[in-house]
Amino acid sequence: MAQRRNPFARSPKLWPAYRRLPAFVPVPVRPRRDGWDAVRQGRFIGWLAQTGSVSEAAARVGRSRESAYRLRRRADAAGFAAAWDAALAGRAGIRIPARKVTPDDLPALAFAGPVRVRMYRGRFAAVSRQPSDTALLRLLSHYDRALRGYDTALRW
């Protein structure tokens, strides 16, 4: 008698539900129809998390593997590179620490929002972007502290 496979059994290769890709600040690029805009960067990270292949993920978003690596090497691509590392580490089951938000990231997070990649049962589902109220409050607090220090320097 042949054993029947349980259709409700979970496959060990699926992306765990508790493991999420970190939201990241996209690399600022010139707006071009065929460029690496924020949504395309998020879709690339999603496909990279699903496939584990840079070449295949780049092909699925209509870019080349070389342009993806070129984008990652840019000086202002720390958030993109951290999301890339997290996507590959998530497939391998390795946990990497979350990247801290720097003061340079606050304006992008406050006004445009971070890129969030959604995975559903191990598959890339969607990319969303929404401005962060918390980042806006942190940015205003940062400006307030800077102006308070500037104001006291002028009063002497």
Disulfide bonds with the S-S distance in Angstrom:
none
